[in-house]
Amino acid sequence: MLTGFVNPMLDFAREQLDKHGGFSPFAAYLNSCNKFTMSMMGEDDGSEGADRLFRLAACVRSRVIEEGAASAVLCYDCRIIPPGQMEKADAVCVHYEDTLGERWDLYFPYMFADKSRAQYQPWHFEYGETLIYETLTNG
């Protein structure tokens, strides 16, 4: 299930980075008919940074409850210190959650060697925080 989400999310994020140098957070889930559904917030919603991500997570939470989706992902641009490094790097994060309580943050660090295309460093993953299914798994 996880790889079925990661590839299209990462492809879209990479496309946006190459075209625009960045991207707004976006999300996806499998609806009740097992159709992959992507969504993103409008550019003019007024929120920034982490607030924008949490607002998107709340919107996705409403949709997955309404449609009975068993898993969902958020994708966002962030800064991390990759394993073995000492300095922060830009990274694409694909955050996965499901109704069974699984949650993973997959990080794909990148840098721009020139103005047109991002170059990606080795990826890594960590156990993630609950952002989408918290009301379903925590009570």
VENFEN-V900121 format. One record per pair of residues at least 12 apart in sequence whose C-alpha atoms are under 10 Angstrom apart, sorted by the first residue. I is the first residue (numbers start at 1). J is the second residue. Records with the same first field share a line. If there is no record, write none. Layout:
BEGIN
I=J, J
END
This chain:
BEGIN
1=30, 71, 72, 96, 98
2=71, 72, 73, 94, 95, 96, 97, 98, 103, 104
3=96
4=30, 36
5=27, 28, 29, 30, 36, 71, 72, 73, 74, 94, 95, 96
6=73, 74, 75, 93, 94, 95, 96, 106
7=94
8=28, 36, 38
9=26, 27, 28, 38, 73, 74, 75, 76, 92, 93, 94
10=75, 76, 92, 93, 94, 108
12=26, 75
13=25, 26, 75, 76, 77, 92, 93, 94
14=92, 110, 117, 118, 119, 120
15=117, 118
17=77, 92, 110, 112, 116, 117, 118
18=112, 115, 116, 117, 118, 119
19=115, 116, 117
20=115, 116, 117
21=112, 115, 116, 117, 118
22=76, 77, 92
23=75, 76, 77, 92
24=40, 41, 42, 43, 48, 49, 52, 53, 75, 76, 77
25=39, 40, 41, 49, 50, 52, 53, 54, 56, 57, 74, 75, 76, 77, 78, 92, 93, 94
26=38, 39, 40, 41, 53, 56, 57, 60, 73, 74, 75, 76, 77, 94
27=39, 40, 41, 53, 56, 57, 59, 60, 72, 73, 74, 75, 76, 94, 95, 96
28=40, 60, 64, 71, 72, 73, 74, 75, 96
29=60, 63, 64, 67, 69, 70, 71, 72, 73, 74, 96, 97, 98
30=64, 67, 68, 69, 70, 71, 72, 73
31=63, 64, 66, 67, 68, 69, 70, 71, 72
32=64, 66, 67, 68, 69, 70
33=67, 68, 69
34=69, 70
35=69
36=72
37=72
38=60, 72, 73, 74
39=56, 59, 60, 74
40=56, 59, 60, 74, 75
41=53, 55, 56, 59
49=76, 77, 78
50=76, 78
53=74, 75, 76, 131
54=131, 132
56=74, 131, 132
57=72, 73, 74, 130, 131, 132, 133
58=131, 132, 133
59=132
60=72, 73, 74, 131, 132, 133
61=131, 132, 133, 134, 135, 136
62=132, 133
64=99, 132, 133
65=132, 133, 135, 136
68=99
69=98, 99
70=97, 98, 99, 100, 133
71=96, 97, 98, 99, 100, 101, 102, 103, 132, 133
72=95, 96, 97, 98, 99, 103, 132, 133
73=93, 94, 95, 96, 97, 98, 103, 104, 105, 131, 132
74=93, 94, 95, 96, 97, 105, 131, 132
75=92, 93, 94, 95, 96, 105, 106, 107
76=91, 92, 93, 94, 95, 107
77=90, 91, 92, 93, 94, 107, 108, 109
78=90, 91, 92, 93, 107, 108, 109
79=91, 92, 93, 107, 109, 110
80=92, 93, 107, 108, 109
81=109
82=107, 108, 109, 121, 122, 123, 124
83=122, 123, 124
88=109
89=108, 109, 110, 111, 121
90=107, 108, 109, 110, 111, 112, 120
91=106, 107, 108, 109, 110, 111, 120, 121, 123
92=105, 106, 107, 108, 109, 110, 120, 123
93=105, 106, 107, 108, 109, 123, 124, 125
94=106, 107, 108, 125
95=107, 125, 126, 127, 128, 129, 130, 131, 132
96=127, 128, 129, 130, 131, 132
97=128, 129, 130, 131, 132, 133, 134
98=130, 132, 133, 136, 137
99=132, 133, 134, 136, 137
100=133, 136, 137
101=130, 133, 134, 136, 137, 138
102=127, 128, 129, 130, 133
103=126, 127, 128, 129, 130, 131, 132, 133
104=125, 126, 127, 128, 129, 130
105=124, 125, 126, 127, 128, 129
106=123, 124, 125, 126, 127, 128
107=121, 122, 123, 124, 125, 126
108=120, 121, 122, 123, 124, 125
109=121, 122, 123, 124
110=122, 123
END
